[in-house]
Amino acid sequence: MIFSLFLENEKATERFGEDFALALEKGNLVTLEGDLGTGKTSLSRSVVRTLADNEEMDVPSPTFTLVQVYDLPKFNLTHADLYRINEPEEIDELGFEEAREAGVVLVEWPEKAEGELGKADFVIFLEHQGNGRKITIEAEGRAAERLERSLEIRAFLRSNQRGNFKRRYFTGDASARSYEIIYGKDCHEILMNAPAMEMPEQNGQSYGEIAHLATSVSQFVGIDRLILKNGFVAPEILAQDLKNGLLITDDLGRDGVLDEERKPIENRYIESGKLLSSFHQKVWPKHQKFDDLTLDIPAYDRGVLRAEVSLLLDWYFPYLTGTEINQPLKQEFYRLWEPFFEIFEKAEQSFVMRDYHSPNIIWRQNEQGLKKIGLIDFQDGQIGPTAYDVVSLAQDARVAISRPLEERIIKAYCDERKKGARIFDEEQFKLIYAIAGAQRVSKILGIFVRLDKRDGKPAYLKHLPHCRDYLKRNLEHPALSSLRQFYIASKLVEE
């Protein structure tokens, strides 16, 4: 794929540098060709400053040092200028192969290497054109797709009067979604990049279809509207392109429920538990028609439950034992789970967000009541047992919640529920909590290993120890004794 653009001035070059920087990923090699003064170093400077999120960062030309290395938040970036290289063999001494493994390599004057660099992911040509410069980029495969998507985002910004907004990477999650902060003169907003989701097939269906995962941004938009209508805080959508999966929302803030050391802030978890009590007593329609979309909230049914616990066998069991699980053991696993799935389906139902935990809870210190907590991730929500969201909070997959804090969160939720108009059966709730907890953490153990083995995201493995502890806690419920015995015998949990 060939991209060709005219950059009319330095500001346009800077903006393209932002767009290009946000298309890069670890392992990319970028070569920049062009005569002296065509803007190779200017473009590289914009790329480095964008990835560093520092407009004032000193980014000198590496003409005399040959190589300049930047330790950036997402990955290292190595900026090289080969103009002074005399022999192609000198390339080996610069360590580009190791640099590429650690991050991204940008090379000016690659022709001096005479083919020693290897295949570039992006080949950039710069040339003077009138009062500006023409830039041509050659790329293929994933690199081309990422750049094409980044340029689509800039076009989306232009169509919504934000063409000159600065773009900075904010965060990604366990899915293909990513987020940016976009800056105007007097404001900053959040851009959600949510391309249509595709999942590998499982028995003729994609995992996403089986588990009822949202495949388009429309699900987020529809649920967002329902949450706001019910008096809770969610992002206000300022601009949208539902077809292409792009949204601009207001920014609810950065403060969450963890302290600077990423430890739980107890009162914030307690208040988050109390919010769930109000949330679960609202009316949530399964079907809602809007002018621009139709929302259908699926049921958290047996098919979803079975597909989710399968992840434990498919990913976590081989990771733990070094062998694949045999068919008789797998059949016994499903047989033992079936009666619990039935109890799960018959439990008190509401809309459950399913990932109501620390990454998705915004603490709004200066607000009161329900407005104190912002909700930001709910597109995969389904109609299911109310206990499920309490589990996702009190057994936070991303942080170790102590048993005493877990018990206080549950008590805060139950106390609030008893004040409500609905009849609340605390003992039955705690049974469903144990079932939902065992099911959820079984799924998560599989997902975290899958994220490492399949998706190249090993950081999630650090959460396995506290997730294993959650599993032991859930299996302590007397009603789950048969499951507990199986998990112990299969070495999925310690005795």
C-alpha positions in Angstrom: 0.0 0.0 0.0 1.3 3.5 -0.9 0.3 6.6 1.0 1.0 10.0 -0.5 0.3 13.3 1.2 1.2 17.0 0.8 2.4 18.7 4.0 2.0 22.4 3.4 4.1 23.6 6.4 5.9 22.6 9.6 2.6 22.4 11.5 1.3 19.9 9.0 4.5 17.9 9.3 4.1 17.9 13.1 0.5 16.7 12.8 1.4 13.9 10.4 4.3 12.9 12.8 1.6 12.4 15.5 -0.6 10.3 13.2 2.4 8.2 12.1 3.7 7.8 15.7 0.4 6.4 16.8 0.5 3.8 14.0 3.9 2.4 15.2 4.3 -0.8 17.3 7.2 -2.6 18.9 9.4 -4.2 16.3 8.9 -1.7 13.5 11.7 -0.5 11.3 11.1 2.9 9.6 13.4 4.2 6.9 13.4 7.9 5.9 14.8 8.9 2.5 15.1 12.3 0.9 17.5 15.1 0.1 19.0 17.4 2.8 16.4 19.7 4.2 13.4 17.7 3.2 12.3 17.2 6.8 13.5 13.8 7.8 14.7 14.9 11.2 11.7 17.2 11.7 9.4 14.3 11.1 11.4 12.0 13.5 11.3 14.8 16.1 7.5 14.9 16.0 7.3 11.1 16.3 9.6 11.0 19.3 7.8 13.9 21.1 4.4 12.3 20.5 5.4 9.0 21.9 7.1 10.7 24.8 4.1 13.0 25.3 6.5 15.9 25.7 6.4 18.8 23.2 9.5 20.4 24.7 11.7 17.3 24.6 15.1 17.9 23.1 15.4 15.6 20.0 18.7 16.5 18.3 19.7 15.2 14.9 21.9 12.1 15.4 24.2 13.1 12.5 27.3 13.1 14.6 26.4 10.6 17.3 24.9 8.2 14.6 22.4 6.8 17.1 20.2 8.3 19.7 18.1 6.0 22.0 14.9 7.2 23.8 13.3 5.3 26.6 9.6 6.0 26.0 6.5 4.8 27.9 5.3 2.3 25.3 8.7 1.1 24.0 12.3 2.2 23.3 12.9 4.2 20.1 16.2 4.3 18.3 16.8 7.2 16.0 19.8 6.7 13.6 21.4 8.9 10.9 23.7 6.9 8.6 24.9 9.9 6.5 28.4 9.5 7.9 28.6 5.7 7.5 31.5 4.8 5.2 31.0 1.0 4.9 27.7 -0.9 5.1 29.5 -3.4 7.4 29.6 -0.8 10.1 25.8 -1.3 10.5 26.3 -4.4 12.6 28.1 -2.4 15.3 25.1 -0.1 15.8 22.9 -3.0 17.2 19.8 -2.4 15.2 18.6 -6.0 15.5 18.6 -5.7 19.3 17.1 -2.2 19.2 14.2 -3.5 17.0 13.4 -6.2 19.5 13.2 -3.6 22.3 11.1 -1.1 20.3 11.1 0.9 17.1 14.0 1.9 14.9 13.9 5.1 12.7 16.8 5.3 10.2 17.7 8.4 8.1 19.8 7.8 5.0 19.1 4.1 4.8 20.6 3.9 1.3 24.1 4.1 3.0 23.4 0.7 4.5 23.1 -1.0 1.1 20.5 -3.6 2.2 22.1 -4.4 5.6 19.1 -3.2 7.6 16.6 -5.9 6.6 13.0 -5.3 5.4 11.5 -2.1 6.6 7.9 -1.9 7.8 7.6 1.7 6.6 9.6 3.2 3.8 9.2 7.0 3.8 10.3 9.3 0.9 10.3 13.1 1.5 10.8 15.7 -1.2 10.2 19.4 -1.7 7.0 20.4 -3.4 6.2 24.1 -3.8 6.3 25.8 -0.4 5.8 22.5 1.4 6.9 18.9 1.1 5.4 15.7 -0.4 5.6 12.5 1.7 5.2 9.0 0.3 5.0 6.0 2.5 5.2 2.4 1.4 3.9 -0.2 3.8 2.1 -3.6 3.8 0.2 -5.9 6.0 -0.4 -4.9 9.6 1.8 -1.8 9.3 -0.2 -0.5 6.4 -3.5 -1.2 8.2 -2.4 0.6 11.3 -1.3 3.7 9.3 -4.5 3.7 7.3 -6.5 3.6 10.5 -4.5 6.4 12.0 -5.1 8.6 9.0 -8.8 7.7 9.2 -8.8 9.0 12.8 -7.3 12.3 11.6 -10.0 12.6 8.9 -12.6 11.9 11.6 -11.2 14.7 13.7 -11.2 17.1 10.7 -14.9 16.3 10.0 -15.7 17.2 13.6 -13.9 20.5 13.8 -10.8 19.0 15.5 -8.4 18.7 12.6 -5.6 20.5 14.4 -6.1 18.8 17.7 -3.0 17.1 19.1 -3.2 13.3 19.5 -1.5 11.4 22.3 -1.7 7.7 23.1 -3.7 7.2 26.3 -4.3 3.5 26.9 -5.3 0.2 25.4 -7.1 -2.8 27.0 -7.3 -6.5 26.6 -9.3 -6.1 23.4 -8.5 -4.4 20.1 -9.8 -1.1 21.5 -7.4 1.8 22.2 -7.8 5.3 23.5 -6.2 8.6 22.9 -6.3 12.0 24.6 -6.9 14.7 22.0 -6.0 18.3 22.9 -7.5 21.5 21.5 -6.5 25.1 22.5 -8.6 25.1 25.7 -9.8 21.5 26.1 -8.9 17.9 26.1 -11.2 14.9 25.2 -11.0 11.2 24.8 -11.0 9.5 21.4 -12.1 5.8 21.4 -10.7 3.8 18.6 -13.0 0.7 18.5 -12.7 -1.1 15.1 -15.2 -3.9 14.5 -14.1 -6.9 16.5 -13.2 -10.3 15.0 -12.6 -13.4 17.2 -11.1 -16.8 16.2 -13.7 -19.4 15.5 -14.7 -22.1 18.0 -16.9 -24.9 16.8 -18.0 -22.9 13.8 -18.7 -19.7 15.7 -16.4 -17.0 16.8 -15.7 -16.7 20.6 -17.2 -13.2 20.4 -20.5 -14.6 19.1 -20.7 -17.3 21.7 -19.8 -15.0 24.6 -22.1 -12.2 23.2 -19.2 -9.7 23.1 -19.8 -6.3 21.5 -18.6 -6.3 18.0 -19.2 -2.7 17.2 -19.1 0.7 19.0 -22.9 1.0 18.7 -23.3 -1.3 21.8 -21.2 1.1 23.9 -23.2 4.1 22.6 -26.6 2.5 23.4 -25.7 1.4 26.8 -24.0 4.7 27.6 -27.3 6.5 26.9 -29.2 4.1 29.2 -26.7 4.6 32.0 -26.9 8.4 31.7 -30.7 8.2 31.6 -30.8 6.2 34.8 -28.8 9.0 36.6 -25.3 7.5 36.7 -22.1 9.0 35.3 -20.8 7.8 32.0 -18.9 9.6 29.2 -20.9 12.2 27.2 -20.5 11.3 23.5 -19.4 14.5 21.7 -19.0 13.0 18.2 -19.4 9.6 16.6 -18.8 7.5 13.5 -20.6 4.3 14.3 -19.8 2.7 11.0 -16.0 3.1 11.5 -16.0 2.6 15.2 -14.8 6.1 16.3 -16.1 8.2 19.2 -15.1 11.4 20.9 -16.2 11.7 24.5 -15.6 14.0 27.4 -12.9 13.1 29.9 -14.2 11.9 33.3 -10.7 12.2 34.9 -7.8 10.1 35.9 -8.5 9.4 39.6 -9.5 5.9 40.3 -9.9 3.5 43.2 -6.1 2.7 43.6 -3.4 4.7 45.3 -0.1 5.7 43.8 1.3 2.3 44.7 -1.7 0.6 42.9 -3.1 -0.5 46.3 -6.9 -0.5 46.9 -8.3 2.7 48.5 -10.8 1.1 50.9 -13.5 3.7 51.1 -13.6 4.1 47.3 -14.2 0.4 46.9 -16.9 0.5 49.5 -18.6 3.4 47.8 -18.3 1.6 44.4 -20.1 -1.4 46.0 -22.9 0.9 47.3 -23.3 2.3 43.8 -24.0 -1.2 42.5 -26.9 -1.5 44.9 -28.6 1.4 43.2 -27.5 0.3 39.8 -29.1 -3.2 40.2 -32.4 -1.8 41.3 -32.9 0.3 38.1 -35.0 -0.9 35.2 -32.7 -1.9 32.3 -34.5 -2.7 29.0 -33.2 -5.7 27.0 -34.2 -3.9 23.8 -34.1 -0.2 23.0 -34.6 1.6 19.7 -32.8 5.0 19.1 -32.9 7.2 16.1 -29.5 6.0 14.9 -29.2 2.5 16.3 -31.0 -0.4 17.9 -29.7 -1.8 21.2 -30.2 -5.4 22.2 -28.6 -6.4 25.5 -28.0 -10.2 25.4 -28.6 -12.7 28.2 -25.7 -14.0 30.2 -26.8 -17.5 29.4 -25.4 -21.0 29.6 -23.8 -20.9 26.3 -21.7 -17.9 27.4 -20.9 -19.4 30.8 -19.7 -22.7 29.2 -17.6 -20.8 26.6 -16.0 -18.7 29.3 -15.0 -21.6 31.7 -13.6 -23.4 28.6 -10.8 -20.8 28.6 -9.5 -22.4 31.8 -9.1 -25.7 30.2 -7.9 -24.4 26.8 -5.3 -22.0 28.1 -4.7 -22.1 31.9 -4.6 -25.9 32.3 -1.8 -26.4 29.7 0.1 -23.4 31.1 -0.1 -24.9 34.6 0.5 -28.6 33.9 2.4 -28.6 30.6 -0.1 -31.0 29.0 -3.5 -30.8 27.3 -6.5 -31.9 29.3 -7.9 -35.2 28.2 -11.5 -35.7 27.0 -12.9 -37.6 30.0 -11.6 -35.0 32.4 -13.0 -32.2 30.2 -16.5 -33.9 30.2 -16.4 -34.3 33.9 -15.6 -30.6 34.3 -18.6 -29.5 32.2 -20.9 -32.1 34.0 -20.0 -30.6 37.4 -20.6 -27.1 36.2 -24.0 -27.7 34.7 -26.1 -27.5 37.9 -24.3 -24.3 38.9 -25.0 -22.8 35.5 -28.7 -23.5 36.1 -28.6 -21.7 39.5 -26.7 -18.8 37.9 -29.4 -18.4 35.2 -32.3 -18.5 37.7 -30.7 -15.9 40.1 -31.9 -12.3 40.5 -31.2 -10.6 37.2 -30.2 -7.1 36.2 -27.9 -5.4 33.7 -24.4 -6.3 34.7 -21.3 -4.5 33.3 -19.2 -7.6 33.8 -15.9 -5.7 34.1 -16.7 -3.4 37.0 -13.2 -3.2 38.5 -10.3 -0.7 39.0 -9.4 0.1 35.4 -13.0 1.1 34.6 -14.0 3.1 37.7 -13.4 6.9 37.8 -13.4 8.6 41.3 -14.8 12.1 41.1 -13.7 13.6 44.4 -15.7 16.8 44.2 -19.0 15.2 43.3 -21.7 13.8 45.6 -23.8 10.6 45.7 -24.1 8.6 42.5 -22.2 11.4 40.6 -19.0 10.5 42.6 -18.3 7.5 40.4 -17.8 7.4 36.7 -18.3 4.3 34.6 -16.3 3.9 31.4 -16.3 0.2 30.2 -19.7 -1.5 29.8 -20.1 -2.4 26.1 -19.9 -6.1 26.9 -22.6 -5.9 29.6 -25.4 -8.5 29.6 -28.5 -9.3 31.6 -27.2 -11.6 34.3 -27.0 -12.2 38.1 -26.5 -9.0 40.2 -23.9 -10.8 42.2 -21.6 -10.9 39.1 -20.7 -7.2 39.3 -20.1 -7.4 43.0 -17.6 -10.2 42.3 -15.9 -8.2 39.6 -15.4 -5.4 42.1 -14.6 -7.3 45.3 -12.3 -9.8 43.5 -10.7 -7.2 41.2 -8.8 -9.1 38.5 -6.1 -6.4 38.2 -5.2 -5.9 41.9 -5.1 -8.1 45.0 -8.1 -7.5 47.2 -7.6 -8.9 50.8 -10.3 -11.1 52.2 -11.3 -8.5 54.9 -11.8 -5.8 52.3 -13.7 -8.2 50.1 -16.0 -8.9 53.0 -16.6 -5.2 53.7 -17.5 -4.5 50.1 -20.0 -7.4 50.1 -21.5 -6.1 53.4 -21.8 -2.6 52.1 -23.6 -3.8 49.0 -25.9 -6.1 51.0 -26.7 -3.4 53.6 -27.7 -1.0 50.8 -29.8 -3.7 49.1 -31.8 -4.3 52.3 -32.8 -0.7 52.3 -34.3 -1.0 48.9 -37.9 -1.7 47.8 -37.0 -5.1 46.4 -36.9 -8.2 48.6 -33.3 -9.2 49.0 -32.2 -12.7 50.1 -28.6 -12.3 51.4 -27.9 -16.0 51.8 -29.0 -16.7 48.2 -26.9 -13.8 47.0 -23.8 -15.2 48.7 -24.3 -18.5 47.0 -24.6 -16.8 43.6 -21.6 -14.7 44.5 -19.5 -17.9 45.1 -20.7 -19.5 41.8 -20.2 -16.3 39.8 -16.8 -15.8 41.5 -15.6 -19.3 40.6 -16.9 -19.0 37.1 -15.4 -15.5 36.6 -11.9 -16.3 37.9 -11.8 -19.5 36.0 -12.5 -17.5 32.8 -9.9 -14.8 33.8 -7.1 -17.3 34.5 -7.6 -18.6 30.9 -7.8 -15.1 29.4 -4.7 -13.9 31.1 -2.7 -16.8 29.8 -4.2 -16.4 26.4 -3.2 -12.7 26.4 0.4 -13.9 27.0 0.5 -16.9 24.6 -1.6 -15.7 21.8 -1.6 -11.9 21.9 2.0 -11.2 23.1 0.8 -9.4 26.3 2.8 -11.1 29.1 2.1 -8.3 31.7 -1.2 -9.9 32.6 0.6 -13.0 34.1 1.5 -10.9 37.1 -2.2 -11.1 38.2 -2.3 -14.9 38.3 -1.3 -15.3 42.0 -4.1 -13.2 43.5 -6.6 -14.7 40.9 -5.7 -18.1 42.1 -6.4 -17.0 45.7 -9.8 -15.7 44.6 -10.6 -19.1 43.1 -9.7 -20.8 46.5 -12.0 -18.4 48.3 -15.0 -19.0 46.1 -14.6 -22.8 46.2 -14.8 -22.7 50.0 -18.6 -22.3 49.8 -20.1 -25.6 51.0 -22.4 -25.8 48.0 -19.4 -25.8 45.6 -17.7 -28.8 47.3 -17.9 -31.0 44.2 -16.2 -28.4 42.1 -13.6 -27.8 44.7 -12.7 -31.5 44.8 -12.3 -31.5 41.0 -10.2 -28.4 40.9 -7.9 -29.8 43.6 -7.6 -33.2 41.9 -6.8 -31.6 38.6 -4.2 -29.4 40.3 -6.1 -26.3 39.2 -6.1 -25.1 42.8 -4.1 -26.0 45.9 -5.8 -27.8 48.7 
